[in-house]
């Protein structure tokens, strides 16, 4: 990570990521209470995260489209 942040291009890329991706993880942790995996094994944890991400995306689509 240090190597990436030394390069100006790497810093620019990371600052974009911080503004786009990191808030999603914060929302999932704070508002959706997704702080740890409840299942064990890589495959089960991946499935659990995919389910949480899908729920986040569906709610976001619902709110952005104004569906009622």
PDB file of N, CA, C, O and CB in Angstrom:
ATOM      1  N   UNK A   1       0.818  -1.179   0.000  1.00  0.00           N
ATOM      2  CA  UNK A   1       0.000   0.000   0.000  1.00  0.00           C
ATOM      3  C   UNK A   1       0.871   1.255   0.000  1.00  0.00           C
ATOM      4  O   UNK A   1       0.572   2.218  -0.707  1.00  0.00           O
ATOM      5  CB  UNK A   1      -0.936  -0.009   1.198  1.00  0.00           C
ATOM      6  N   UNK A   2       1.935   1.250   0.780  1.00  0.00           N
ATOM      7  CA  UNK A   2       2.819   2.417   0.802  1.00  0.00           C
ATOM      8  C   UNK A   2       3.381   2.707  -0.577  1.00  0.00           C
ATOM      9  O   UNK A   2       3.483   3.861  -0.994  1.00  0.00           O
ATOM     10  CB  UNK A   2       3.959   2.205   1.793  1.00  0.00           C
ATOM     11  N   UNK A   3       3.746   1.634  -1.282  1.00  0.00           N
ATOM     12  CA  UNK A   3       4.307   1.789  -2.620  1.00  0.00           C
ATOM     13  C   UNK A   3       3.294   2.465  -3.548  1.00  0.00           C
ATOM     14  O   UNK A   3       3.659   3.335  -4.338  1.00  0.00           O
ATOM     15  CB  UNK A   3       4.730   0.420  -3.190  1.00  0.00           C
ATOM     16  N   UNK A   4       2.041   2.069  -3.454  1.00  0.00           N
ATOM     17  CA  UNK A   4       0.998   2.659  -4.294  1.00  0.00           C
ATOM     18  C   UNK A   4       0.779   4.128  -3.961  1.00  0.00           C
ATOM     19  O   UNK A   4       0.552   4.941  -4.858  1.00  0.00           O
ATOM     20  CB  UNK A   4      -0.310   1.890  -4.134  1.00  0.00           C
ATOM     21  N   UNK A   5       0.844   4.475  -2.677  1.00  0.00           N
ATOM     22  CA  UNK A   5       0.574   5.848  -2.272  1.00  0.00           C
ATOM     23  C   UNK A   5       1.744   6.792  -2.537  1.00  0.00           C
ATOM     24  O   UNK A   5       1.566   8.009  -2.498  1.00  0.00           O
ATOM     25  CB  UNK A   5       0.222   5.884  -0.815  1.00  0.00           C
ATOM     26  N   UNK A   6       2.927   6.260  -2.803  1.00  0.00           N
ATOM     27  CA  UNK A   6       4.065   7.115  -3.142  1.00  0.00           C
ATOM     28  C   UNK A   6       3.910   7.714  -4.532  1.00  0.00           C
ATOM     29  O   UNK A   6       4.347   8.836  -4.786  1.00  0.00           O
ATOM     30  CB  UNK A   6       5.370   6.324  -3.057  1.00  0.00           C
ATOM     31  N   UNK A   7       3.297   6.975  -5.413  1.00  0.00           N
ATOM     32  CA  UNK A   7       3.111   7.402  -6.795  1.00  0.00           C
ATOM     33  C   UNK A   7       1.925   8.374  -6.881  1.00  0.00           C
ATOM     34  O   UNK A   7       0.874   8.088  -6.308  1.00  0.00           O
ATOM     35  CB  UNK A   7       2.885   6.174  -7.723  1.00  0.00           C
ATOM     36  N   UNK A   8       2.057   9.514  -7.578  1.00  0.00           N
ATOM     37  CA  UNK A   8       0.932  10.454  -7.699  1.00  0.00           C
ATOM     38  C   UNK A   8      -0.314   9.822  -8.328  1.00  0.00           C
ATOM     39  O   UNK A   8      -1.437  10.139  -7.935  1.00  0.00           O
ATOM     40  CB  UNK A   8       1.356  11.654  -8.525  1.00  0.00           C
ATOM     41  N   UNK A   9      -0.119   8.932  -9.299  1.00  0.00           N
ATOM     42  CA  UNK A   9      -1.271   8.258  -9.908  1.00  0.00           C
ATOM     43  C   UNK A   9      -1.965   7.357  -8.894  1.00  0.00           C
ATOM     44  O   UNK A   9      -3.193   7.277  -8.863  1.00  0.00           O
ATOM     45  CB  UNK A   9      -0.832   7.436 -11.135  1.00  0.00           C
ATOM     46  N   UNK A  10      -1.182   6.686  -8.072  1.00  0.00           N
ATOM     47  CA  UNK A  10      -1.743   5.818  -7.043  1.00  0.00           C
ATOM     48  C   UNK A  10      -2.531   6.604  -6.010  1.00  0.00           C
ATOM     49  O   UNK A  10      -3.593   6.169  -5.565  1.00  0.00           O
ATOM     50  CB  UNK A  10      -0.642   5.034  -6.361  1.00  0.00           C
ATOM     51  N   UNK A  11      -2.005   7.765  -5.629  1.00  0.00           N
ATOM     52  CA  UNK A  11      -2.717   8.623  -4.676  1.00  0.00           C
ATOM     53  C   UNK A  11      -4.040   9.100  -5.251  1.00  0.00           C
ATOM     54  O   UNK A  11      -5.057   9.114  -4.557  1.00  0.00           O
ATOM     55  CB  UNK A  11      -1.853   9.826  -4.287  1.00  0.00           C
ATOM     56  N   UNK A  12      -4.025   9.491  -6.523  1.00  0.00           N
ATOM     57  CA  UNK A  12      -5.259   9.956  -7.170  1.00  0.00           C
ATOM     58  C   UNK A  12      -6.288   8.835  -7.239  1.00  0.00           C
ATOM     59  O   UNK A  12      -7.474   9.054  -6.992  1.00  0.00           O
ATOM     60  CB  UNK A  12      -4.961  10.487  -8.585  1.00  0.00           C
ATOM     61  N   UNK A  13      -5.828   7.638  -7.574  1.00  0.00           N
ATOM     62  CA  UNK A  13      -6.732   6.496  -7.669  1.00  0.00           C
ATOM     63  C   UNK A  13      -7.325   6.171  -6.297  1.00  0.00           C
ATOM     64  O   UNK A  13      -8.517   5.886  -6.185  1.00  0.00           O
ATOM     65  CB  UNK A  13      -5.995   5.268  -8.243  1.00  0.00           C
ATOM     66  N   UNK A  14      -6.493   6.213  -5.258  1.00  0.00           N
ATOM     67  CA  UNK A  14      -6.973   5.895  -3.913  1.00  0.00           C
ATOM     68  C   UNK A  14      -7.965   6.946  -3.418  1.00  0.00           C
ATOM     69  O   UNK A  14      -8.937   6.608  -2.742  1.00  0.00           O
ATOM     70  CB  UNK A  14      -5.795   5.785  -2.940  1.00  0.00           C
ATOM     71  N   UNK A  15      -7.728   8.215  -3.746  1.00  0.00           N
ATOM     72  CA  UNK A  15      -8.654   9.247  -3.282  1.00  0.00           C
ATOM     73  C   UNK A  15     -10.015   9.099  -3.955  1.00  0.00           C
ATOM     74  O   UNK A  15     -11.039   9.406  -3.344  1.00  0.00           O
ATOM     75  CB  UNK A  15      -8.078  10.644  -3.553  1.00  0.00           C
ATOM     76  N   UNK A  16     -10.043   8.633  -5.205  1.00  0.00           N
ATOM     77  CA  UNK A  16     -11.328   8.357  -5.867  1.00  0.00           C
ATOM     78  C   UNK A  16     -12.032   7.212  -5.157  1.00  0.00           C
ATOM     79  O   UNK A  16     -13.235   7.273  -4.904  1.00  0.00           O
ATOM     80  CB  UNK A  16     -11.121   8.016  -7.370  1.00  0.00           C
ATOM     81  N   UNK A  17     -11.281   6.173  -4.839  1.00  0.00           N
ATOM     82  CA  UNK A  17     -11.845   5.001  -4.169  1.00  0.00           C
ATOM     83  C   UNK A  17     -12.436   5.399  -2.819  1.00  0.00           C
ATOM     84  O   UNK A  17     -13.512   4.939  -2.436  1.00  0.00           O
ATOM     85  CB  UNK A  17     -10.769   3.906  -3.984  1.00  0.00           C
ATOM     86  N   UNK A  18     -11.728   6.243  -2.121  1.00  0.00           N
ATOM     87  CA  UNK A  18     -12.179   6.664  -0.797  1.00  0.00           C
ATOM     88  C   UNK A  18     -13.538   7.356  -0.874  1.00  0.00           C
ATOM     89  O   UNK A  18     -14.364   7.200   0.025  1.00  0.00           O
ATOM     90  CB  UNK A  18     -11.147   7.598  -0.154  1.00  0.00           C
ATOM     91  N   UNK A  19     -13.771   8.110  -1.929  1.00  0.00           N
ATOM     92  CA  UNK A  19     -15.031   8.829  -2.066  1.00  0.00           C
ATOM     93  C   UNK A  19     -16.164   8.003  -2.626  1.00  0.00           C
ATOM     94  O   UNK A  19     -17.330   8.335  -2.410  1.00  0.00           O
ATOM     95  CB  UNK A  19     -14.833  10.003  -2.922  1.00  0.00           C
ATOM     96  N   UNK A  20     -15.854   6.934  -3.342  1.00  0.00           N
ATOM     97  CA  UNK A  20     -16.888   6.142  -4.005  1.00  0.00           C
ATOM     98  C   UNK A  20     -17.193   4.862  -3.237  1.00  0.00           C
ATOM     99  O   UNK A  20     -18.357   4.562  -2.974  1.00  0.00           O
ATOM    100  CB  UNK A  20     -16.461   5.804  -5.426  1.00  0.00           C
ATOM    101  N   UNK A  21     -16.179   4.118  -2.880  1.00  0.00           N
ATOM    102  CA  UNK A  21     -16.372   2.777  -2.326  1.00  0.00           C
ATOM    103  C   UNK A  21     -16.496   2.780  -0.807  1.00  0.00           C
ATOM    104  O   UNK A  21     -17.371   2.109  -0.260  1.00  0.00           O
ATOM    105  CB  UNK A  21     -15.229   1.883  -2.735  1.00  0.00           C
ATOM    106  N   UNK A  22     -15.655   3.505  -0.134  1.00  0.00           N
ATOM    107  CA  UNK A  22     -15.605   3.423   1.325  1.00  0.00           C
ATOM    108  C   UNK A  22     -16.913   3.815   2.010  1.00  0.00           C
ATOM    109  O   UNK A  22     -17.262   3.183   3.008  1.00  0.00           O
ATOM    110  CB  UNK A  22     -14.505   4.297   1.835  1.00  0.00           C
ATOM    111  N   UNK A  23     -17.660   4.821   1.536  1.00  0.00           N
ATOM    112  CA  UNK A  23     -18.935   5.127   2.192  1.00  0.00           C
ATOM    113  C   UNK A  23     -19.916   3.956   2.182  1.00  0.00           C
ATOM    114  O   UNK A  23     -20.711   3.801   3.109  1.00  0.00           O
ATOM    115  CB  UNK A  23     -19.576   6.317   1.526  1.00  0.00           C
ATOM    116  N   UNK A  24     -19.860   3.140   1.144  1.00  0.00           N
ATOM    117  CA  UNK A  24     -20.752   1.978   1.067  1.00  0.00           C
ATOM    118  C   UNK A  24     -20.457   1.018   2.210  1.00  0.00           C
ATOM    119  O   UNK A  24     -21.379   0.526   2.861  1.00  0.00           O
ATOM    120  CB  UNK A  24     -20.600   1.256  -0.294  1.00  0.00           C
ATOM    121  N   UNK A  25     -19.188   0.749   2.458  1.00  0.00           N
ATOM    122  CA  UNK A  25     -18.828  -0.140   3.563  1.00  0.00           C
ATOM    123  C   UNK A  25     -19.231   0.473   4.901  1.00  0.00           C
ATOM    124  O   UNK A  25     -19.681  -0.236   5.801  1.00  0.00           O
ATOM    125  CB  UNK A  25     -17.317  -0.437   3.547  1.00  0.00           C
ATOM    126  N   UNK A  26     -19.074   1.777   5.032  1.00  0.00           N
ATOM    127  CA  UNK A  26     -19.485   2.451   6.262  1.00  0.00           C
ATOM    128  C   UNK A  26     -20.978   2.340   6.498  1.00  0.00           C
ATOM    129  O   UNK A  26     -21.412   2.092   7.623  1.00  0.00           O
ATOM    130  CB  UNK A  26     -19.085   3.908   6.220  1.00  0.00           C
ATOM    131  N   UNK A  27     -21.768   2.520   5.454  1.00  0.00           N
ATOM    132  CA  UNK A  27     -23.223   2.401   5.569  1.00  0.00           C
ATOM    133  C   UNK A  27     -23.603   0.974   5.935  1.00  0.00           C
ATOM    134  O   UNK A  27     -24.460   0.751   6.790  1.00  0.00           O
ATOM    135  CB  UNK A  27     -23.914   2.820   4.254  1.00  0.00           C
ATOM    136  N   UNK A  28     -22.958   0.006   5.278  1.00  0.00           N
ATOM    137  CA  UNK A  28     -23.270  -1.392   5.581  1.00  0.00           C
ATOM    138  C   UNK A  28     -22.929  -1.724   7.034  1.00  0.00           C
ATOM    139  O   UNK A  28     -23.646  -2.488   7.680  1.00  0.00           O
ATOM    140  CB  UNK A  28     -22.508  -2.331   4.629  1.00  0.00           C
ATOM    141  N   UNK A  29     -21.840  -1.155   7.547  1.00  0.00           N
ATOM    142  CA  UNK A  29     -21.438  -1.443   8.922  1.00  0.00           C
ATOM    143  C   UNK A  29     -22.316  -0.721   9.938  1.00  0.00           C
ATOM    144  O   UNK A  29     -22.788  -1.333  10.896  1.00  0.00           O
ATOM    145  CB  UNK A  29     -19.987  -1.055   9.131  1.00  0.00           C
ATOM    146  N   UNK A  30     -22.536   0.566   9.737  1.00  0.00           N
ATOM    147  CA  UNK A  30     -23.223   1.365  10.745  1.00  0.00           C
ATOM    148  C   UNK A  30     -24.739   1.244  10.680  1.00  0.00           C
ATOM    149  O   UNK A  30     -25.386   1.028  11.704  1.00  0.00           O
ATOM    150  CB  UNK A  30     -22.833   2.802  10.598  1.00  0.00           C
ATOM    151  N   UNK A  31     -25.311   1.380   9.492  1.00  0.00           N
ATOM    152  CA  UNK A  31     -26.767   1.392   9.381  1.00  0.00           C
ATOM    153  C   UNK A  31     -27.366   0.002   9.233  1.00  0.00           C
ATOM    154  O   UNK A  31     -28.493  -0.235   9.669  1.00  0.00           O
ATOM    155  CB  UNK A  31     -27.179   2.236   8.214  1.00  0.00           C
ATOM    156  N   UNK A  32     -26.640  -0.904   8.633  1.00  0.00           N
ATOM    157  CA  UNK A  32     -27.160  -2.255   8.400  1.00  0.00           C
ATOM    158  C   UNK A  32     -26.612  -3.272   9.401  1.00  0.00           C
ATOM    159  O   UNK A  32     -26.968  -4.449   9.356  1.00  0.00           O
ATOM    160  CB  UNK A  32     -26.824  -2.701   6.987  1.00  0.00           C
ATOM    161  N   UNK A  33     -25.745  -2.810  10.304  1.00  0.00           N
ATOM    162  CA  UNK A  33     -25.166  -3.652  11.360  1.00  0.00           C
ATOM    163  C   UNK A  33     -24.451  -4.886  10.803  1.00  0.00           C
ATOM    164  O   UNK A  33     -24.536  -5.973  11.376  1.00  0.00           O
ATOM    165  CB  UNK A  33     -26.259  -4.091  12.327  1.00  0.00           C
ATOM    166  N   UNK A  34     -23.755  -4.711   9.694  1.00  0.00           N
ATOM    167  CA  UNK A  34     -22.995  -5.805   9.088  1.00  0.00           C
ATOM    168  C   UNK A  34     -21.532  -5.635   9.483  1.00  0.00           C
ATOM    169  O   UNK A  34     -20.706  -5.206   8.678  1.00  0.00           O
ATOM    170  CB  UNK A  34     -23.163  -5.826   7.524  1.00  0.00           C
ATOM    171  N   UNK A  35     -21.227  -5.977  10.723  1.00  0.00           N
ATOM    172  CA  UNK A  35     -19.882  -5.778  11.255  1.00  0.00           C
ATOM    173  C   UNK A  35     -19.020  -7.024  11.200  1.00  0.00           C
ATOM    174  O   UNK A  35     -17.793  -6.929  11.180  1.00  0.00           O
ATOM    175  CB  UNK A  35     -19.963  -5.303  12.664  1.00  0.00           C
ATOM    176  N   UNK A  36     -19.639  -8.178  11.175  1.00  0.00           N
ATOM    177  CA  UNK A  36     -18.859  -9.409  11.099  1.00  0.00           C
ATOM    178  C   UNK A  36     -19.677 -10.475  10.389  1.00  0.00           C
ATOM    179  O   UNK A  36     -20.902 -10.392  10.292  1.00  0.00           O
ATOM    180  CB  UNK A  36     -18.437  -9.892  12.511  1.00  0.00           C
ATOM    181  N   UNK A  37     -18.969 -11.465   9.902  1.00  0.00           N
ATOM    182  CA  UNK A  37     -19.642 -12.563   9.223  1.00  0.00           C
ATOM    183  C   UNK A  37     -20.167 -13.544  10.259  1.00  0.00           C
ATOM    184  O   UNK A  37     -19.499 -13.826  11.255  1.00  0.00           O
ATOM    185  CB  UNK A  37     -18.690 -13.271   8.227  1.00  0.00           C
ATOM    186  N   UNK A  38     -21.338 -14.049  10.025  1.00  0.00           N
ATOM    187  CA  UNK A  38     -21.932 -15.004  10.949  1.00  0.00           C
ATOM    188  C   UNK A  38     -21.636 -16.442  10.543  1.00  0.00           C
ATOM    189  O   UNK A  38     -21.748 -17.360  11.356  1.00  0.00           O
ATOM    190  CB  UNK A  38     -23.430 -14.788  11.029  1.00  0.00           C
ATOM    191  N   UNK A  39     -21.261 -16.630   9.296  1.00  0.00           N
ATOM    192  CA  UNK A  39     -20.955 -17.958   8.779  1.00  0.00           C
ATOM    193  C   UNK A  39     -19.448 -18.136   8.675  1.00  0.00           C
ATOM    194  O   UNK A  39     -18.711 -17.153   8.596  1.00  0.00           O
ATOM    195  CB  UNK A  39     -21.622 -18.181   7.406  1.00  0.00           C
ATOM    196  N   UNK A  40     -18.991 -19.366   8.676  1.00  0.00           N
ATOM    197  CA  UNK A  40     -17.562 -19.652   8.568  1.00  0.00           C
ATOM    198  C   UNK A  40     -17.287 -20.350   7.253  1.00  0.00           C
ATOM    199  O   UNK A  40     -18.148 -21.053   6.723  1.00  0.00           O
ATOM    200  CB  UNK A  40     -17.074 -20.516   9.753  1.00  0.00           C
ATOM    201  N   UNK A  41     -16.129 -20.163   6.743  1.00  0.00           N
ATOM    202  CA  UNK A  41     -15.567 -20.641   5.477  1.00  0.00           C
ATOM    203  C   UNK A  41     -15.622 -19.499   4.473  1.00  0.00           C
ATOM    204  O   UNK A  41     -16.511 -18.649   4.510  1.00  0.00           O
ATOM    205  CB  UNK A  41     -16.340 -21.899   4.943  1.00  0.00           C
ATOM    206  N   UNK A  42     -14.658 -19.508   3.590  1.00  0.00           N
ATOM    207  CA  UNK A  42     -14.551 -18.443   2.594  1.00  0.00           C
ATOM    208  C   UNK A  42     -15.795 -18.396   1.716  1.00  0.00           C
ATOM    209  O   UNK A  42     -16.343 -17.320   1.481  1.00  0.00           O
ATOM    210  CB  UNK A  42     -13.300 -18.641   1.728  1.00  0.00           C
ATOM    211  N   UNK A  43     -16.241 -19.534   1.237  1.00  0.00           N
ATOM    212  CA  UNK A  43     -17.394 -19.578   0.328  1.00  0.00           C
ATOM    213  C   UNK A  43     -18.654 -19.035   1.005  1.00  0.00           C
ATOM    214  O   UNK A  43     -19.412 -18.279   0.397  1.00  0.00           O
ATOM    215  CB  UNK A  43     -17.638 -21.018  -0.158  1.00  0.00           C
ATOM    216  N   UNK A  44     -18.872 -19.419   2.254  1.00  0.00           N
ATOM    217  CA  UNK A  44     -20.059 -18.947   2.963  1.00  0.00           C
ATOM    218  C   UNK A  44     -19.967 -17.454   3.268  1.00  0.00           C
ATOM    219  O   UNK A  44     -20.969 -16.744   3.186  1.00  0.00           O
ATOM    220  CB  UNK A  44     -20.250 -19.735   4.259  1.00  0.00           C
ATOM    221  N   UNK A  45     -18.775 -16.973   3.619  1.00  0.00           N
ATOM    222  CA  UNK A  45     -18.590 -15.550   3.889  1.00  0.00           C
ATOM    223  C   UNK A  45     -18.792 -14.739   2.610  1.00  0.00           C
ATOM    224  O   UNK A  45     -19.382 -13.659   2.650  1.00  0.00           O
ATOM    225  CB  UNK A  45     -17.189 -15.287   4.479  1.00  0.00           C
ATOM    226  N   UNK A  46     -18.309 -15.248   1.480  1.00  0.00           N
ATOM    227  CA  UNK A  46     -18.522 -14.560   0.207  1.00  0.00           C
ATOM    228  C   UNK A  46     -20.006 -14.488  -0.124  1.00  0.00           C
ATOM    229  O   UNK A  46     -20.491 -13.454  -0.584  1.00  0.00           O
ATOM    230  CB  UNK A  46     -17.763 -15.269  -0.922  1.00  0.00           C
ATOM    231  N   UNK A  47     -20.722 -15.572   0.106  1.00  0.00           N
ATOM    232  CA  UNK A  47     -22.162 -15.588  -0.158  1.00  0.00           C
ATOM    233  C   UNK A  47     -22.891 -14.621   0.774  1.00  0.00           C
ATOM    234  O   UNK A  47     -23.819 -13.930   0.353  1.00  0.00           O
ATOM    235  CB  UNK A  47     -22.726 -17.015   0.007  1.00  0.00           C
ATOM    236  N   UNK A  48     -22.475 -14.573   2.027  1.00  0.00           N
ATOM    237  CA  UNK A  48     -23.095 -13.668   2.991  1.00  0.00           C
ATOM    238  C   UNK A  48     -22.856 -12.211   2.596  1.00  0.00           C
ATOM    239  O   UNK A  48     -23.765 -11.385   2.678  1.00  0.00           O
ATOM    240  CB  UNK A  48     -22.549 -13.932   4.405  1.00  0.00           C
ATOM    241  N   UNK A  49     -21.630 -11.899   2.167  1.00  0.00           N
ATOM    242  CA  UNK A  49     -21.333 -10.534   1.742  1.00  0.00           C
ATOM    243  C   UNK A  49     -22.099 -10.187   0.471  1.00  0.00           C
ATOM    244  O   UNK A  49     -22.609  -9.075   0.340  1.00  0.00           O
ATOM    245  CB  UNK A  49     -19.825 -10.355   1.517  1.00  0.00           C
ATOM    246  N   UNK A  50     -22.185 -11.130  -0.465  1.00  0.00           N
ATOM    247  CA  UNK A  50     -22.937 -10.889  -1.703  1.00  0.00           C
ATOM    248  C   UNK A  50     -24.400 -10.591  -1.389  1.00  0.00           C
ATOM    249  O   UNK A  50     -25.004  -9.723  -2.019  1.00  0.00           O
ATOM    250  CB  UNK A  50     -22.832 -12.106  -2.651  1.00  0.00           C
ATOM    251  N   UNK A  51     -24.960 -11.289  -0.440  1.00  0.00           N
ATOM    252  CA  UNK A  51     -26.345 -11.049  -0.044  1.00  0.00           C
ATOM    253  C   UNK A  51     -26.503  -9.655   0.569  1.00  0.00           C
ATOM    254  O   UNK A  51     -27.460  -8.947   0.257  1.00  0.00           O
ATOM    255  CB  UNK A  51     -26.809 -12.125   0.953  1.00  0.00           C
ATOM    256  N   UNK A  52     -25.576  -9.261   1.435  1.00  0.00           N
ATOM    257  CA  UNK A  52     -25.630  -7.932   2.053  1.00  0.00           C
ATOM    258  C   UNK A  52     -25.461  -6.839   1.002  1.00  0.00           C
ATOM    259  O   UNK A  52     -26.154  -5.822   1.049  1.00  0.00           O
ATOM    260  CB  UNK A  52     -24.546  -7.797   3.138  1.00  0.00           C
ATOM    261  N   UNK A  53     -24.542  -7.040   0.053  1.00  0.00           N
ATOM    262  CA  UNK A  53     -24.325  -6.054  -1.003  1.00  0.00           C
ATOM    263  C   UNK A  53     -25.540  -5.960  -1.918  1.00  0.00           C
ATOM    264  O   UNK A  53     -25.903  -4.868  -2.355  1.00  0.00           O
ATOM    265  CB  UNK A  53     -23.076  -6.409  -1.819  1.00  0.00           C
ATOM    266  N   UNK A  54     -26.167  -7.091  -2.210  1.00  0.00           N
ATOM    267  CA  UNK A  54     -27.368  -7.092  -3.043  1.00  0.00           C
ATOM    268  C   UNK A  54     -28.495  -6.336  -2.349  1.00  0.00           C
ATOM    269  O   UNK A  54     -29.201  -5.553  -2.984  1.00  0.00           O
ATOM    270  CB  UNK A  54     -27.807  -8.534  -3.362  1.00  0.00           C
ATOM    271  N   UNK A  55     -28.665  -6.566  -1.060  1.00  0.00           N
ATOM    272  CA  UNK A  55     -29.699  -5.852  -0.307  1.00  0.00           C
ATOM    273  C   UNK A  55     -29.431  -4.351  -0.326  1.00  0.00           C
ATOM    274  O   UNK A  55     -30.358  -3.559  -0.498  1.00  0.00           O
ATOM    275  CB  UNK A  55     -29.764  -6.364   1.146  1.00  0.00           C
ATOM    276  N   UNK A  56     -28.173  -3.955  -0.151  1.00  0.00           N
ATOM    277  CA  UNK A  56     -27.812  -2.538  -0.208  1.00  0.00           C
ATOM    278  C   UNK A  56     -28.148  -1.956  -1.578  1.00  0.00           C
ATOM    279  O   UNK A  56     -28.743  -0.883  -1.671  1.00  0.00           O
ATOM    280  CB  UNK A  56     -26.312  -2.347   0.100  1.00  0.00           C
ATOM    281  N   UNK A  57     -27.766  -2.667  -2.644  1.00  0.00           N
ATOM    282  CA  UNK A  57     -28.002  -2.170  -4.000  1.00  0.00           C
ATOM    283  C   UNK A  57     -29.484  -2.085  -4.327  1.00  0.00           C
ATOM    284  O   UNK A  57     -29.919  -1.123  -4.960  1.00  0.00           O
ATOM    285  CB  UNK A  57     -27.308  -3.060  -5.010  1.00  0.00           C
ATOM    286  N   UNK A  58     -30.264  -3.071  -3.907  1.00  0.00           N
ATOM    287  CA  UNK A  58     -31.704  -3.036  -4.167  1.00  0.00           C
ATOM    288  C   UNK A  58     -32.367  -1.857  -3.455  1.00  0.00           C
ATOM    289  O   UNK A  58     -33.226  -1.185  -4.025  1.00  0.00           O
ATOM    290  CB  UNK A  58     -32.357  -4.351  -3.724  1.00  0.00           C
ATOM    291  N   UNK A  59     -31.967  -1.613  -2.219  1.00  0.00           N
ATOM    292  CA  UNK A  59     -32.539  -0.477  -1.499  1.00  0.00           C
ATOM    293  C   UNK A  59     -32.130   0.831  -2.158  1.00  0.00           C
ATOM    294  O   UNK A  59     -32.930   1.762  -2.252  1.00  0.00           O
ATOM    295  CB  UNK A  59     -32.101  -0.492  -0.027  1.00  0.00           C
ATOM    296  N   UNK A  60     -30.901   0.900  -2.607  1.00  0.00           N
ATOM    297  CA  UNK A  60     -30.421   2.118  -3.275  1.00  0.00           C
ATOM    298  C   UNK A  60     -31.186   2.363  -4.570  1.00  0.00           C
ATOM    299  O   UNK A  60     -31.584   3.494  -4.849  1.00  0.00           O
ATOM    300  CB  UNK A  60     -28.912   2.018  -3.565  1.00  0.00           C
ATOM    301  N   UNK A  61     -31.395   1.320  -5.359  1.00  0.00           N
ATOM    302  CA  UNK A  61     -32.167   1.449  -6.599  1.00  0.00           C
ATOM    303  C   UNK A  61     -33.586   1.910  -6.282  1.00  0.00           C
ATOM    304  O   UNK A  61     -34.119   2.797  -6.947  1.00  0.00           O
ATOM    305  CB  UNK A  61     -32.195   0.105  -7.375  1.00  0.00           C
ATOM    306  N   UNK A  62     -34.188   1.311  -5.277  1.00  0.00           N
ATOM    307  CA  UNK A  62     -35.546   1.670  -4.873  1.00  0.00           C
ATOM    308  C   UNK A  62     -35.623   3.154  -4.509  1.00  0.00           C
ATOM    309  O   UNK A  62     -36.537   3.855  -4.945  1.00  0.00           O
ATOM    310  CB  UNK A  62     -36.002   0.801  -3.681  1.00  0.00           C
ATOM    311  N   UNK A  63     -34.673   3.628  -3.720  1.00  0.00           N
ATOM    312  CA  UNK A  63     -34.688   5.022  -3.294  1.00  0.00           C
ATOM    313  C   UNK A  63     -34.388   5.982  -4.442  1.00  0.00           C
ATOM    314  O   UNK A  63     -34.974   7.062  -4.509  1.00  0.00           O
ATOM    315  CB  UNK A  63     -33.688   5.231  -2.179  1.00  0.00           C
ATOM    316  N   UNK A  64     -33.489   5.605  -5.339  1.00  0.00           N
ATOM    317  CA  UNK A  64     -33.120   6.489  -6.446  1.00  0.00           C
ATOM    318  C   UNK A  64     -34.197   6.583  -7.519  1.00  0.00           C
ATOM    319  O   UNK A  64     -34.343   7.625  -8.158  1.00  0.00           O
ATOM    320  CB  UNK A  64     -31.836   6.014  -7.069  1.00  0.00           C
ATOM    321  N   UNK A  65     -34.949   5.511  -7.721  1.00  0.00           N
ATOM    322  CA  UNK A  65     -35.985   5.538  -8.759  1.00  0.00           C
ATOM    323  C   UNK A  65     -37.284   6.126  -8.242  1.00  0.00           C
ATOM    324  O   UNK A  65     -38.180   6.436  -9.028  1.00  0.00           O
ATOM    325  CB  UNK A  65     -36.234   4.139  -9.294  1.00  0.00           C
ATOM    326  N   UNK A  66     -37.398   6.281  -6.948  1.00  0.00           N
ATOM    327  CA  UNK A  66     -38.622   6.833  -6.385  1.00  0.00           C
ATOM    328  C   UNK A  66     -39.795   5.882  -6.504  1.00  0.00           C
ATOM    329  O   UNK A  66     -40.948   6.313  -6.501  1.00  0.00           O
ATOM    330  CB  UNK A  66     -38.956   8.130  -7.056  1.00  0.00           C
ATOM    331  N   UNK A  67     -39.513   4.592  -6.610  1.00  0.00           N
ATOM    332  CA  UNK A  67     -40.578   3.592  -6.727  1.00  0.00           C
ATOM    333  C   UNK A  67     -41.432   3.610  -5.469  1.00  0.00           C
ATOM    334  O   UNK A  67     -40.932   3.742  -4.352  1.00  0.00           O
ATOM    335  CB  UNK A  67     -39.988   2.174  -6.965  1.00  0.00           C
ATOM    336  N   UNK A  68     -42.721   3.474  -5.682  1.00  0.00           N
ATOM    337  CA  UNK A  68     -43.646   3.473  -4.533  1.00  0.00           C
ATOM    338  C   UNK A  68     -44.587   2.319  -4.632  1.00  0.00           C
ATOM    339  O   UNK A  68     -45.441   2.143  -3.764  1.00  0.00           O
ATOM    340  CB  UNK A  68     -44.434   4.780  -4.449  1.00  0.00           C
TER     341      UNK A  68
END
